[in-house]
Amino acid sequence: MSSALDTVDQRLKNLEGHLAQENPVLLSTVQSFRALDKVAHAMGLLAPDQSYATQIPWWPLIAVLGTFSAGKSTFINHFLGYKIQRSGNQAVDDRFTVICYAREATPHALPGIALDSDPRFPLYNISRDIELAAAGEGKRIDTYLQLKTCPSEALRGKILIDSPGFDADAQRTATLRITDHIIDLSDLVLVFFDARHPEPGAMRDTLKHLVADTIGRPDAGKFLYVLNQMDTTAREDNPEDVVAAWQRALGEEGLTAGRFYTIYNPDAAVPIEDEGKRKRFETKRDLDLGEIHGRMQEVEIERAYRIVGALDKTAKDIAEKAVPFLTQALKRWRLRTLWGDGIALGLLFILSLAGTINIGYWSEPSSQPGWVATLISLSLDLVFFALLAAIATAIHFGIRRLAALSLAKSLRAEAAALGIRGDLMAAFERNIRPWRTLLTVTPSGWTGAAKRRLAQIREEANTYVQTLNDRFTNPSGDTAAGSRDPGATGTAAAEPPTPPIAASN
């Protein structure tokens, strides 16, 4: 256990070393995460070798999702200025590709373990989620993930994730699990659709997962919907009908607001002979590409706010969701245990009466003096009741366990619906250990000190937001107060870490 604690502490120290150069505000948040970890460890929400700080990526993350052959890889190659991803109808990557900046001029491709075993990168420990989604697949991490490095300056300070075709059937369950995980982690999500397929209804399942399941999220603003390869529609009598068809399809899935972009790759465009139409297409393409690239460049700022937001939300969720959940779970568990104890003890009482009568009958020694007979009878009674007490105790703890097992399925569903960071079921198990009395339903570790610590963490989060606002905004227009310091914001500071060749988990 000591070794595991040393490992997570070293990871946090390494993280602090990187942030000391990149962003002092985020460096301070690591200390707040340490304080948050102490509360979660005491409550059983985190294992001793876990930290909330290692459950979020600290490098800005842009996810590129979409349908099969929607031009995702071509878009990434154009943005980076390097042909790092294979493109085309046939030669496409069938794995999630995490693309990270590196100084070396030659790009490198590294195996999936480089991501699964390094907490600095997204998809850390994703093999566990894959294993839950598809038994046995967690060991085949390299078939799902790869890490590529690229010296493009456009990539400096951020990470891109290119996804395989969403509507591919192979390994679908695990792919969806990874996709959902990436969406949760990302600061910006580009959702690509293929303008060459003018019947979006045929991709209803894809639309549901990439649109209907995301529009209700509190961070729905990070999704940009992109209709790519619009140059192929230039020969249509009315190419606007293609755009309208996709907009109607997205509207049917509930997307009635938000930006819908229409673009195509200038380096691989279909020639448009009509000059007027070509200029119209190019103007719209350049405008939309400019907006998309602008959002991608500003993602470093969004990441800083999201990390602070994650700190505040986790502290709030522990107090407002985890504690009420555990309190109610313990009340339900206690009620079931008491009912079970009542029934079991009633039966034991009846058996004890019968046992006392039988002992009194069989232990009546006619040839012994009265005091000897009494002593023998009392001894047998004591042994009998001691045995009953031992049986009652064993039955009680058995009932405690059965009561917990009978609640497990519903509690897991309720815990999953809450969607908070931390293992609520592990915390529940911590509260029903044999030495925990039935007389209290206050969750283990939920003390006055824990409440004060969470309140302080939330105050610190507000301070971090104000500090970020001071750096990125200046409502008064005072040039002395609102000047930006790129080196302090992380937009042009220390380089991201060089991806590890191999890392131990």
Helices and strands as residue ranges (DSSP letters): H 2-22, H 24-43, G 52-55, E 61-66, H 72-80, E 96-101, E 109-111, H 113-116, H 126-133, G 137-143, E 145-150, G 153-155, E 159-162, H 172-185, E 188-194, G 200-203, H 204-207, I 208-212, G 220-222, E 223-228, G 230-233, H 240-252, E 260-262, G 266-268, H 275-297, H 299-317, I 318-322, H 323-362, H 370-418, H 424-431, H 448-472, H 486-489
